Amino acid sequence: MSWDTVRLEFREDVATLTIDRSDALNALNVETLEAMAEAIEQAKTDGARTLVLTGAGETAFIAGADIAYMQELSVSGAREWGELGHSVANALESFPAPTIAAINGYAFGGGCEMALACDLRVASESAVIGNPEIDLGIIPGWGATQRLPRLVGDEAARRMIYLGERLDAESAAEAGLVGEVVPDEDLESTVSELADRLAAKPEAAIQTAKRAIDQRYESQQAAALNYEKHAFAGLFDTDDQREGMAAFLEDREPEFN
Ligand code: DAK
């Protein structure tokens, strides 16, 4: 099945969801997020036993939320935008079967957050990963404030978010942000093999294992994600947010207050 910027393909029990907006390095706009939500639902209905998320092309997994779109958002628009991104990340996280992010290039901001919402992450050697929202005058708003510290620890997550640090694939693996780094040309085959191994496990047991692991933080996380969503939206309509996004779109350094 395909939408304008999203494809869903099945290989036996393994579904692959590919984001394809090559003119914007697969950055996520409203249309793409809505298509992702439909594709994830479709994969569930069709009984996928592993779901793989990746980006089209060789440069980007997902370069983030669409900055050109966000630049014009009001506080209430940012709230709706936040809801949409959260619902897609939550749909990935609560997908009944295991999910894998095949990180084939830049995974920034909302792109990193979609990878964080997957169960497992495999990166190509040339991937670069991070949450650089601070340099746009905002914060990560689709779950990184909660899901990143869980993977890399509190100090490393604070450094990444406060400084907008972008990690190369090896550093991301050392930090615990990705489970495996492979040569670029081996990413697809490595992920396929892993996906097949997961799909071959007893379905009820693996899905129950996933739900049981997720119980660890579920109740606490819901409240924290809600806080993040509102805190994010509150940063819209500030001088720093306008300056940060304008500077990116004008290809210059921002001058913050
Ligand atoms: N949005 C829109 N367009 C993007 C984009 C993005 N995130 N990233 C790249 N592009 C576009 C560029 O504008 C450029 O378009 P044209 O000029 O060709 O029309 C094209 O993709 C190619 O990009 P570059 O020319 O910049 O390519 P380079 O190879 O030089 O650099 C790069 C690649 C990935 C290093 C660079 O593009 C980059 O730094 N991109 C931005 C990365 C970033 O800051 N990502 C985080 C976005 S903020 C929310 C919650 C969460 C969020 C939003 C809301 N709520 C709760 C409301 C999430 C926020 C984010 O994700």
Boltz pocket constraint, residues with backbone or C-beta under 6 A from the ligand:
constraints:
  - pocket:
      binder: B
      contacts: [[A, 22], [A, 23], [A, 24], [A, 25], [A, 27], [A, 63], [A, 64], [A, 65], [A, 66], [A, 67], [A, 68], [A, 70], [A, 77], [A, 78], [A, 79], [A, 81], [A, 82], [A, 83], [A, 85], [A, 106], [A, 108], [A, 109], [A, 110], [A, 111], [A, 132], [A, 133], [A, 136], [A, 139], [A, 140], [A, 141], [A, 142], [A, 228], [A, 229], [A, 232], [A, 233], [A, 248]]
      max_distance: 6.0
